[in-house]
C-alpha cells in the first residue's frame, strides 16, 4: 500500500479536510462519508465529502508531514493553488520528504 496526503471538500459546508492515510483514498472517503470515525469528528458534519486532491507520499510519516504543512498554512487559497499548480505539489513533496 502506498501512503497519501489527501484533501476532501464538502460543498455543503464549503470546507476542506486534510488527512493522511496508508489506505486507499477512495475507501477512506467512504469511511468519512458514512461517519465510521464517529459522530463527533470534523467530517461527521457532512456526508458529501469528495476527494479534492490526493498527493502520493514516500511513506506514512511523509504523508503526515505533508498534512501538517498544509494545515499550518491555514489557507483555502493555498489548498486551491496546490491543485491548480503542480509545481507547488512538487515543492511540498520535496520540503516534507526529510
C-alpha positions in Angstrom: 0.0 0.0 0.0 1.1 3.5 -0.7 0.7 6.4 1.6 -1.0 9.6 0.6 -1.9 13.0 1.9 -5.4 13.8 0.8 -7.7 16.8 0.8 -11.5 16.4 0.9 -14.0 19.1 0.1 -17.7 19.4 1.3 -19.9 21.6 -0.9 -22.5 21.7 1.9 -20.0 23.1 4.4 -17.8 24.9 1.9 -14.8 23.5 3.9 -11.8 21.4 3.3 -10.5 18.5 5.3 -6.8 17.4 5.2 -5.7 13.9 6.2 -3.1 11.2 5.7 -3.6 7.5 5.1 -1.9 4.2 4.3 -5.3 3.1 3.0 -6.8 3.6 -0.5 -8.1 7.2 -0.6 -11.4 6.2 -2.1 -12.0 3.7 0.8 -11.0 6.5 3.3 -13.6 8.8 1.6 -16.3 6.2 2.1 -15.5 6.0 5.8 -15.6 9.8 6.2 -19.0 10.0 4.4 -20.6 7.1 6.4 -19.2 8.5 9.7 -17.1 5.4 10.5 -14.8 7.6 12.6 -17.6 8.7 15.0 -20.4 11.3 15.0 -18.3 13.9 16.9 -15.5 14.1 14.3 -15.0 17.1 12.0 -16.0 15.1 8.9 -19.3 14.0 10.6 -20.7 17.4 10.0 -21.4 16.4 6.4 -21.8 13.4 4.2 -21.0 15.0 0.8 -17.2 14.9 1.0 -15.4 14.5 -2.3 -11.7 14.0 -3.0 -10.3 17.4 -4.0 -6.7 16.3 -4.2 -4.5 13.3 -3.3 -0.7 13.5 -3.2 1.4 10.4 -3.1 3.9 10.2 -0.3 7.1 8.1 0.2 5.7 6.6 3.3 3.1 7.3 6.1 5.4 9.6 8.1 6.0 11.6 4.9 2.2 11.9 4.3 1.8 13.1 7.9 4.4 15.8 7.4 2.6 17.0 4.2 -0.7 17.0 6.1 0.8 19.2 8.9 2.4 21.6 6.4 -0.9 22.1 4.6 -2.7 22.6 7.8 -0.1 25.1 9.1 -0.8 27.3 6.1 -4.4 27.7 7.3 -5.4 28.8 3.8 -8.1 27.7 1.4 -6.2 29.7 -1.3 -3.1 27.6 -0.6 -5.1 24.4 -1.0 -6.7 25.6 -4.2 -3.3 26.6 -5.5 -1.9 23.1 -4.7 -4.5 21.7 -7.2 -4.0 24.4 -9.8 -0.2 24.5 -9.8 1.5 21.0 -9.8 4.9 22.7 -9.1 3.5 23.6 -5.6 2.8 19.9 -5.0 6.4 19.1 -6.1 7.7 21.7 -3.7 5.6 20.5 -0.8 6.7 16.9 -1.5 10.3 17.9 -1.6 10.2 20.1 1.5 8.5 17.4 3.6 10.5 14.4 2.3 13.1 14.5 5.1 
